[in-house]
């Protein structure tokens, strides 16, 4: 079960809270009695993942989206027509 602490109390004793979190304790931080955040230990992965495994996991979660271009293909950017005299137009608009 997690304990509740106000933001004021949490700021005052953050070092002690972090020490307890390292031991497995979880805390809910409140603002005006309303829960807004949770301070808990980070779950460590059971084993090291390879790069490809991690990328697959992130794709499955929807956290990253694969590119639609082929590997090695340069990105294609469409840039509008360049208009000469940009500095001149800028200076004219300033006056």
Secondary structure, DSSP 8 states (H G I E B T S, - for coil): --EEEEHHHHHHTHHHHHHHHHTT--EEEEETTEEEEEE------SS---HHHHHHHHHHHTSS---SS-TT-----------S-HHHHHHHHH-
